[in-house]
Amino acid sequence: MKIALTINSHSSNKECIKLFFYCFEKYIKRDLFDSIYIFLDQKIEEIPSYAKQIIYDKNQSFKEQMVFCIKKVQEKFLLYCNEDYLFYSQPNYKIIHESLSKLENSNYSFIKFVHTNIEEYQRVNDKYFLIDSKCENNYSQALSFWKTNDLLNIHSKCPISEIGKKGDLTKHLEIEAKKICRDLNISGLCYYNQEPKRGLFHYDSEVFPHVASALNRGEWNPEYPEIKNLRQDLKRHENNK
């Protein structure tokens, strides 16, 4: 099975990008992935050589940028994340491989690793819950395994749309993507094993323990004290070089 790690990012977040790769190298086995891609508006020298920089057009909409970048992904499956999804502990590789097997051998398009309490989901088996096309949370930018072609298809069919502050002023991609998922009858799973709640809506992940997300409107997210510890660890690491 070929799987990629894709990291959506922007050159304005260099401090967070550096922290992301420090956490990644500390906690994740690089050979879990056949390729690692980072989506950026311009090349950054500090990016590790093992990560392929995919440069999108900063003048295009987020939807167009994502279509361009996802088309560059060669692998059949990917783990989607943003640069501020900071890993802070060892993942559960047994469940990771179990989840990939479920995705490969089913009609599901994704497996999400961040449960939210927006709505109740139907239990499929054990710790996996169904997110069908009718669910309010049928599309999310949460840390998730995706079938690459399905994620590309969703973005391709979305109208011109944005995220973040731009999405507040125009069409928001996450809202538009939910409509597309209903039209395409996209369904997936969410892994949830009674992990503790974090903030108003999200729960922690025992599969990929990570900060989701570290940046909130350009500021460090106070819901995660782990961020301070990770930044201090990175500083010590750099001082000891």
C-alpha positions in Angstrom: 0.0 0.0 0.0 1.4 3.4 -1.0 0.7 6.2 1.4 1.8 9.9 1.5 1.9 12.5 4.2 0.5 15.8 2.9 1.1 19.0 4.9 -0.9 22.0 3.9 1.0 25.2 4.8 2.1 28.8 4.0 5.5 30.4 4.2 4.3 32.9 6.7 4.2 30.1 9.3 7.9 29.3 9.3 8.1 29.0 13.1 5.3 26.5 13.2 6.7 24.6 10.2 10.0 24.2 12.0 8.2 23.0 15.1 6.1 20.6 13.0 9.1 18.8 11.5 10.8 18.7 14.9 7.8 16.9 16.3 7.4 14.7 13.3 11.0 13.5 13.5 10.8 12.9 17.2 7.6 10.9 17.3 6.8 9.5 13.9 8.5 6.7 11.9 9.3 8.3 8.6 9.1 5.0 6.8 5.4 4.9 7.5 5.1 7.1 4.4 6.3 6.5 0.9 6.4 10.2 0.3 6.1 13.4 2.3 4.7 16.5 0.6 4.3 20.0 1.9 2.0 22.5 0.1 3.5 26.0 0.1 3.1 29.4 -1.6 6.9 29.6 -2.1 10.0 27.5 -1.4 11.5 27.5 2.1 15.1 26.5 2.6 14.5 25.2 6.1 12.3 22.3 4.9 14.0 18.9 5.3 15.3 17.4 2.1 13.0 14.3 2.5 9.9 16.5 2.1 8.8 17.5 -1.4 7.7 21.1 -1.7 4.7 21.6 -3.9 4.4 25.3 -4.8 0.9 26.6 -5.4 -0.1 29.9 -6.9 -0.8 32.3 -4.0 -3.1 34.3 -6.2 -5.5 31.4 -6.7 -8.3 30.4 -4.4 -7.7 27.8 -1.7 -9.9 25.3 -3.7 -7.6 25.8 -6.8 -4.5 25.5 -4.8 -5.6 22.2 -3.2 -6.6 20.7 -6.6 -3.2 21.6 -8.0 -1.3 20.2 -5.0 -3.3 17.0 -4.6 -2.8 16.2 -8.3 1.0 16.0 -7.5 0.5 13.3 -4.9 1.5 9.9 -6.5 0.3 7.6 -3.7 -3.2 6.0 -3.6 -3.7 7.0 0.1 -2.6 10.0 2.1 -2.7 11.3 5.6 -3.9 14.9 5.5 -2.7 17.5 8.0 -1.9 21.2 8.4 1.5 22.4 9.6 0.0 23.3 13.0 -1.1 19.7 13.7 1.8 19.1 16.1 2.6 15.5 17.2 3.4 15.3 20.9 3.5 11.6 21.6 4.1 8.2 19.9 1.3 7.0 17.7 -0.5 3.7 17.9 0.9 1.9 14.8 -1.3 -1.2 15.3 -4.4 0.9 14.9 -2.8 2.9 12.1 -2.3 -0.2 10.0 -5.7 -1.6 11.0 -7.2 1.7 9.8 -5.4 1.7 6.5 -6.5 -1.9 5.9 -10.1 -0.9 6.6 -9.8 2.0 4.1 -8.2 -0.1 1.4 -10.7 -2.9 1.6 -13.9 -0.8 1.7 -15.9 1.8 -0.1 -15.1 4.4 2.6 -13.3 7.5 1.4 -11.6 8.5 4.7 -10.9 7.6 8.3 -10.8 10.6 10.7 -8.9 10.6 13.9 -10.4 13.6 15.7 -13.9 13.0 17.1 -16.2 16.0 17.5 -19.4 16.3 19.4 -21.3 18.0 16.7 -23.6 15.0 16.3 -24.0 11.4 17.3 -22.5 8.8 14.9 -23.6 5.2 14.3 -21.1 2.6 15.7 -19.8 0.4 12.9 -17.7 -1.9 15.1 -15.5 -1.6 18.1 -14.1 2.0 18.1 -15.1 3.0 14.6 -18.1 5.2 13.9 -19.8 5.9 10.6 -19.8 9.3 9.1 -22.1 9.0 6.1 -23.0 11.6 3.5 -25.9 13.0 5.5 -23.8 13.7 8.6 -23.2 17.4 9.5 -19.5 16.6 9.8 -19.2 14.6 6.6 -16.2 16.7 5.5 -13.5 18.0 7.8 -9.9 19.2 7.5 -9.1 17.2 10.6 -6.2 14.8 10.6 -7.4 11.9 8.5 -6.5 9.1 6.1 -8.0 9.7 2.7 -8.2 7.9 -0.6 -6.3 10.5 -2.7 -8.6 10.4 -5.7 -11.7 10.9 -3.5 -10.2 13.9 -1.8 -9.1 15.4 -5.2 -12.6 14.8 -6.6 -14.2 16.6 -3.7 -12.0 19.7 -4.2 -12.3 19.6 -7.9 -16.1 19.8 -7.7 -16.2 22.6 -5.1 -16.8 26.1 -6.4 -14.2 28.7 -6.0 -13.8 28.9 -2.2 -11.5 29.8 0.7 -10.8 28.9 4.3 -9.9 30.9 7.4 -10.5 34.7 7.3 -11.0 34.7 3.5 -13.7 32.0 3.9 -15.5 34.3 6.3 -15.9 36.8 3.5 -16.7 34.5 0.6 -17.7 30.9 0.0 -16.1 28.6 2.7 -14.5 25.4 1.3 -15.5 23.3 4.3 -19.1 24.3 3.9 -19.0 23.7 0.1 -17.2 20.4 0.5 -20.0 19.1 2.8 -22.5 19.7 0.0 -20.2 17.9 -2.5 -19.9 14.9 -0.1 -23.7 14.7 0.0 -23.9 14.8 -3.8 -21.2 12.2 -4.2 -22.5 10.0 -1.4 -19.1 10.2 0.3 -18.8 8.3 3.6 -16.1 7.4 6.0 -15.2 6.5 9.6 -14.2 8.2 12.7 -12.0 6.4 15.3 -13.0 7.3 18.8 -12.1 5.4 22.0 -13.4 7.7 24.7 -10.4 10.0 24.5 -10.7 13.2 26.7 -12.4 16.3 25.4 -10.2 19.2 24.4 -11.9 22.7 24.2 -15.5 23.1 23.1 -15.8 20.6 20.3 -12.8 18.3 19.8 -11.4 15.2 21.5 -7.8 14.0 21.7 -6.6 11.2 19.5 -4.9 8.1 20.9 -4.0 7.0 17.3 -2.1 10.2 16.4 -1.7 12.2 19.6 -1.4 15.7 18.2 -2.4 19.4 18.6 -5.5 20.2 16.5 -4.7 22.9 15.9 -1.8 24.9 17.3 -2.6 28.2 15.5 -5.8 30.2 16.1 -6.0 33.3 14.0 -2.2 33.5 14.0 -1.9 33.0 17.8 -0.8 29.9 19.7 -3.8 27.9 20.9 -4.2 28.1 24.7 -6.2 24.9 24.8 -2.9 23.0 24.4 -0.3 23.4 27.1 1.7 20.9 25.1 2.7 23.7 22.6 4.8 25.5 25.2 6.6 22.3 26.1 7.2 21.4 22.4 8.6 24.9 21.7 10.9 24.6 24.7 12.1 21.2 23.6 12.9 22.6 20.2 14.8 25.5 21.7 16.9 23.1 23.8 17.5 20.9 20.9 18.8 23.8 18.8 21.0 25.1 21.6 22.6 21.6 22.0 23.5 21.3 18.4 
